[in-house]
Amino acid sequence: METLNIDIETYSSVDIKKAGLYKYVQSPDFEILLFAFSLNGSKTVVIDLAQGEKIPLGIIALLRNPYVLKYAYNAAFEWYSLSKFFHTPLEQWRDTQFHALYCGFPMGLDNVAKAIGLPQDKRKMTQGKALIKLFSTPTKPTKKNGMRTRTLPHHEPEKWQLYKEYNAQDVEVEKEISNKLRNFPVPVFEQRMWELDQRINAYGVAVDNQLVDGALYISDVSTAQLTEEAIQLTGLDNPNSAQQLTKWLSSKGVEVENLQKETVSNLVETTEGEVKRALEIRQELSKTSVKKYQAMVEARCEDGRVRGLLQFYGANRTGRWAGRLVQVQNLPRNYLETLGHARELVREKKVDALKLIYGNVPDTLSQLIRTAFIPSEGNVLLVSDFSAIEARVIAWLAGEQWRLDVFNTHGKIYEASASQMFGVPIELISKGNPEYELRQLGKVAELALGYQGAGGALASMDKKQEIDPKEYPDIVRRWRSSNKRVVDLWYSLENAALSVMKTGQPAGVKGLILARESDIQNGLDFLTITLPSGRKLYYVKPFLAENDFGKEALHYWGMNQESKKWEKISTYGGKLVENVVQAIARDCLAETLIRVEKAGYQTVIHVHDEVVLDVPEDDADLEAVSQIMGGSISWAPGLPLKAEGFVTSYYMKD
């Protein structure tokens, strides 16, 4: 099969970082400036479209040809951009960025080139950002540049030549990466998932523009009112300044080290009078709800839809999706009982009524963010999510029978866990009985301890501090004693990883296959875990070394989630189990997304364990969708999946 490796440089007046790919390309002034390609690995050719050159008809024919594979780094950009001018089948595109993510490497062409070990001359040119800013974005008019609003090739001919070299170099880097990874292919099913992800992102989700505009208006009014009240109360020029407010609090006899969210929350509980009110105002002003509404405004296209909210394989340790633009993966929850009424007040910009009824305006706006996503005209949203998916997966993987029995019957895992831990009949752990307080202990233990967590994990999960820290060690002991097979899974997986590293021989644990996979010629070395679905988790450049506790442990190279740097990471059994469980849960969602599309449903958003479908009201068959999600999966026999959902006229948490 013939191959085309492609990279393009483009222009649009829309800010792609704020608005996303789809609005960027849909802009009337969008154009392709440079088109670089390599046919079947041959020398890269650059077509200078900005200066009148044309893409050869033979290459256009290959773009349209369903039997020619097209490779690009972040191929969604090239595919969608070129699709504005030519038909080019999505199924024939291959994304080298996704391939790199699949193999455990970071995002970004230059980051991958470094991590994969390409020599300097095979990496992305460092001048790229400056050249993109110069030629691919609007120019700020000045007297020096003749008040022009755009820089064209003839304005900076030497730099334009450099841009062409940069364009060609990106193709060469992409080819090198693709070539290096050829012995670690992406599974066919995952390629199909990538294609489905492009269809979902391109379809987008409708936004309630009246609600968004109302929320921004009310936020401005509320912020001004709160700021004025704080000025009157404190006498400060800028009561939002941490330095000024700290000094004012000190003058009132309240000494604080910082004004972080948790500190302020604790102080509100222990102070009174004007100090309490000043801190409450700071709490209200610190709500960042308006940022997501603003993000919707930036990203919404002419048809009122927001596109590109999901990043495929964004969490490359597990393969989960990540959020983009509005960040749907971490939307605030909603607890208001009269959500619909609150929405109408915001849509009608009734500031005073909203404040009178709901009190904390920023918090109310925060809870309404989800509801800004609405169905297409004449449709409804069908929302369905897996019930306790990670708890079900870990029970199935470990073979913890009492847990499987719970999920195959009543499903009350918090009550059942408390029953196991404290030897109390589950019937007694119900509202009205004194034993019901044990449910909270069971819940916190379930959420904190499944991945080898201990006292620290309990403390972070026990946010309301309902449990005496002195009880933590006993709770950990009881939970582990009740879940011996889960505990065994931690140590079995850790020992298997150590064994593979020492012997080079594959090892199997509960249907998982751990192996050392290397390509000496290309300098690649991985520890892999093959999941039941056939997908693999990749740990780059694995090695054994002492961890912070002086114990021999598996280390590998990866993206540190806190520092966002490519560095050495230490891991252990519980963390490996967490990776595997979340990856299997992700594969269950992937299976579901394929199934609901085959059943004729349009997915507009999905978040970890939840799908949001945009369907005609007459076709909103909740039971059918729940059966699809709860159906058995061929590669996971006996996994007790269950889904519940609801039909709504706006997105929400039920």
C-alpha positions, -999 to +999 in steps of 0.1 A: +000+000+000+013+035-009+020+060+018+019+098+020+036+116+050+021+151+053+025+183+072+008+216+064+013+252+076-019+273+077-033+307+084-064+318+103-074+348+122-089+325+149-067+317+179-064+279+177-053+276+213-085+292+226-110+282+200-097+248+189-091+232+155-127+232+142-135+269+146-100+277+134-105+258+101-141+270+097-129+307+097-136+323+063-100+335+061-085+300+068-060+289+042-033+264+037+001+282+031+025+253+027+019+216+019+048+193+025+046+156+016+068+125+011+055+098-011+065+063-001+094+076+021+110+096-007+125+131-003+100+156+011+086+181-013+071+215-002+043+231-023+042+268-017+005+275-020+008+310-006+029+320-036+007+304-062+020+269-065-006+241-068-008+207-052-001+182-081-032+165-093-016+132-087-012+140-050-048+152-048-058+119-063-038+101-037-055+121-009-088+110-022-077+074-028-090+050+000-061+026-007-033+051+002-023+056+038-018+092+049+005+098+079+007+130+099+016+140+135-017+150+151-034+139+119-067+153+130-053+187+120-042+177+085-073+156+079-098+183+089-079+211+073-076+193+040-112+181+041-123+217+037-110+215+001-107+178-008-125+146+001-099+124+020-112+093+037-107+094+075-102+057+076-069+060+056-053+085+080-028+074+106-018+096+135+018+094+145+011+114+177-014+088+188+011+060+179+037+077+201+012+082+230+002+045+227+038+035+232+041+056+263+058+087+249+048+123+256+026+147+235+043+171+212+065+164+181+096+179+197+091+161+230+086+128+213+117+133+191+138+139+223+123+111+243+126+086+215+163+096+210+164+112+176+196+131+169+195+169+168+193+171+130+163+148+130+143+169+154+118+198+150+134+231+142+136+254+172+125+285+152+091+270+145+071+289+171+084+322+160+077+314+123+042+303+131+035+334+150+049+355+121+031+339+091+002+319+105-014+344+129-026+380+124+001+407+127-002+436+151-002+467+129+026+492+137+042+521+118+073+500+114+055+473+095+034+496+074+003+490+096-002+457+080-024+431+098-008+401+082+028+391+072+030+376+037+060+358+021+072+389+003+073+409+035+099+385+050+114+364+021+143+350+041+121+339+070+096+325+045+123+303+031+131+291+066+093+284+072+094+261+041+124+243+056+106+240+089+076+225+071+097+199+054+116+191+086+084+183+104+076+156+077+111+142+082+107+141+120+073+125+117+087+099+093+116+091+117+092+086+146+068+065+126+097+044+113+111+039+148+077+027+162+069+003+133+076-028+154+051-017+181+019-013+160-013+003+171-041-024+173-067-023+146-095-017+172-076+013+186-073+028+151-110+024+146-115+042+180-093+070+168-115+074+138-147+074+159-131+100+182-126+123+151-163+119+142-174+127+177-152+158+179-162+170+145-199+167+153-195+187+185-222+196+211-247+224+211-243+252+236-271+273+252-258+307+241-285+326+261-274+308+293-237+314+286-242+351+278-264+354+309-238+337+331-210+360+319-232+391+325-243+380+360-207+371+368-195+406+359-223+423+379-218+399+409-180+404+409-184+441+409-209+440+438-188+417+459-156+437+453-174+469+463-187+453+494-152+440+503-138+475+497-164+491+520-158+463+546-120+463+547-111+498+534-085+481+511-077+494+476-077+458+463-093+433+486-086+406+461-049+410+468-037+382+491-010+404+505-034+433+514-060+410+528-035+391+549-023+424+564-059+434+571-067+401+588-036+405+609-049+439+621-080+421+632-060+396+652-062+368+626-028+355+616-026+333+584+003+318+565-016+318+532-051+324+517-054+291+498-088+276+493-086+251+523-072+278+546-100+302+538-126+275+541-114+266+576-112+303+587-148+309+576-159+282+601-139+296+630-144+334+626-173+358+628-185+393+620-167+414+594-137+390+592-160+361+584-178+381+557-145+393+541-134+357+539-167+346+525-164+372+498-129+359+489-144+324+487-171+336+463-147+356+442-123+326+439-148+305+420-134+300+385-168+291+369-167+320+345-136+307+328-154+277+314-183+299+301-157+321+285-140+290+270-174+281+254-177+316+239-141+313+224-147+278+210-183+279+198-186+278+160-210+298+138-237+271+142-236+274+181-217+241+186-185+236+204-161+210+188-129+193+198-136+188+235-119+154+237-082+145+234-078+108+223-053+090+244-047+121+264-038+100+295-012+078+278-005+056+308-040+042+306-053+054+273-081+074+288-094+106+270-084+140+283-104+172+281-097+202+259-109+238+257-138+236+282-123+206+300-154+184+303-135+159+323-136+181+354-169+200+353-183+210+387-211+188+400-246+202+404-266+198+437-293+224+432-327+209+435-343+236+413-317+235+386-342+245+358-353+276+377-318+287+383-311+283+346-340+305+336-330+333+360-295+332+345-308+331+309-330+362+317-300+379+335-320+383+367-291+390+391-310+401+422-335+372+420-307+347+416-289+362+446-321+363+467-330+326+460-296+309+458-273+332+478-239+324+465-240+336+429-206+323+417-213+288+432-247+288+414-231+297+381-205+270+387-232+244+392-249+255+360-218+250+337-229+215+327-263+227+318-249+250+291-245+218+270-278+211+253-292+188+226-296+197+189-329+213+180-357+188+183-335+163+203-329+154+239-297+143+257-296+107+268-270+104+296-259+069+308-230+059+330-214+028+343-221+021+379-190+018+401-169+007+370-135+006+387-148-013+417-164-038+394-132-042+373-109-047+403-133-073+418-134-091+385-096-089+378-087-100+414-114-127+415-127-113+449-159-134+450-179-116+477-175-083+457-186-100+425-216-114+444-225-078+454-222-065+419-242-094+405-271-087+430-279-055+449-248-035+440-245-018+474-207-019+476-203+007+504-227-011+527-213-045+518-177-034+524-187-020+558-204-053+565-173-073+556-150-050+575-169-048+608-188-081+608-222-065+608-251-079+588-257-058+558-294-055+566-286-034+596-265-009+576-296+011+565-310+045+573-325+048+608-302+022+623-272+032+644-251+009+622-257+031+592-228+053+602-206+024+592-216+030+556-194+062+555-164+042+567-171+017+540-174+044+514-142+062+523-123+029+525-136+018+491-126+051+475-092+053+491-077+018+496-082-002+464-048+007+450-026+000+480-035+033+497-031+036+535-036+064+561-026+092+537-051+081+511-079+079+537-070+114+549-072+129+514-105+111+507-120+120+541-124+156+531-151+164+557-128+149+584-156+126+596-132+099+607-108+102+637-072+098+621-064+075+650-089+050+634-071+050+600-047+021+607-076-001+619-097+008+588-068+000+565-062-034+583-099-043+582-103-034+545-072-054+535-083-083+556-116-083+538-101-080+503-073-106+504-075-113+467-072-076+458-042-073+481-027-104+465-032-088+431-010-058+441+019-080+451+015-105+423+016-077+397+046-061+413+065-094+416+057-103+380+071-069+368+103-075+389+106-110+375+103-099+339+129-072+345+154-097+360+148-127+337+136-112+305+109-139+305+071-130+302+049-135+332+011-139+335-011-125+363-049-129+362-051-128+324-026-100+321+007-107+303+038-087+313+068-088+290+100-070+280+098-058+244+128-042+227+140-030+194+178-028+198+183-014+163+161+016+170+171+019+207+137+012+221+130-008+253+096-013+270+080-032+298+045-040+284+013-052+300-011-068+276-047-062+288-076-086+283-087-065+253-054-071+236-043-035+240-009-029+257+003-005+283+039+006+276+065+016+302+094+033+285+131+025+293+123+003+323+149-004+350+152-016+385+165+007+413+158+014+450+128+036+456+124+062+483+117+035+509+150+017+501+131-011+484+139-026+449+113-012+425+104-008+389+112+026+374+105+039+339+105+071+319+072+090+317+054+123+320+053+135+356+017+146+360+026+173+385+058+188+370+047+180+334+083+169+327+096+138+310+115+121+338+122+089+357+091+076+376+090+049+403+061+026+406+048-003+427+021-030+428-009-008+438-001+018+411+003-009+384-031-023+395-046+012+392-031+016+357-045-017+346-080-012+362-084+022+348-072+010+314-097-019+314-125+005+325-114+027+296-116-003+272-152-010+284-161+026+275-144+023+241-164-009+234-196+010+244-188+039+222-185+016+192-217-002+201-238+029+206-226+042+172-235+009+155-270+012+172-274+046+155-268+069+184-247+101+182-222+106+211-215+142+218-195+140+251-181+111+272-163+114+305-145+084+320-175+062+327-204+082+311-217+087+276-239+117+265-260+110+234-278+136+213-309+118+200-344+125+186-369+125+215-388+096+200-356+075+198-345+082+234-347+046+245-329+046+279-334+009+285-318+000+252-287+021+259-284+008+294-285-028+280-258-019+254-236-005+282-243-034+306-239-061+280-212-087+282-178-081+266-162-110+248-127-103+262-140-099+298-163-129+305-180-126+339-173-089+343-206-076+359-212-043+341-243-022+349-253+012+336-280+037+347-291+069+331-317+095+324-331+117+296-328+155+299-331+187+279-297+199+292-266+181+305-264+175+342-255+151+370-286+132+381 
